[in-house]
Structures are given as structure tokens and as C-alpha cells.
């Protein structure tokens, strides 16, 4: 496991700032997608706007 962590750390340090921003954005979008899938699975009767509102609330409160 330490080898994997060392490789990841090395790769992240080698990235440009722009690459890091792009990676962060891609991870944010993926997290929203996973959250939306979970909300839809729990509430299949909700409208798209209801799902979107719940996802916004989840993402907003994730760091709290």
C-alpha cells in the first residue's frame, strides 16, 4: 500500500496547477453524479428538480 501512496503522491506533485484544477473538477462532477444516483434510487418518484435540489443540499453540507 505504501508503494501505491508514494506513486500517487509523486504523480500529484508532478501535475501542473491546471491539471490539478481539472482533476478536482472531474472528481466534483463524479461526486455529484454518484449523489444524484443515490437520491434517485431512494426517491424514484421525485422530479429532476427535487433530485437536483437534494444533491445541492448534500454537496453544500458535505463539509459540515
Residue pairs with C-beta under 8 A, 6 or more apart in sequence:
12 20
15 23
31 59
32 55
32 59
35 55
35 58
35 59
36 51
36 52
36 55
39 46
39 51
39 54
39 55
39 58
40 46
40 51
43 50
43 51
43 54
46 54
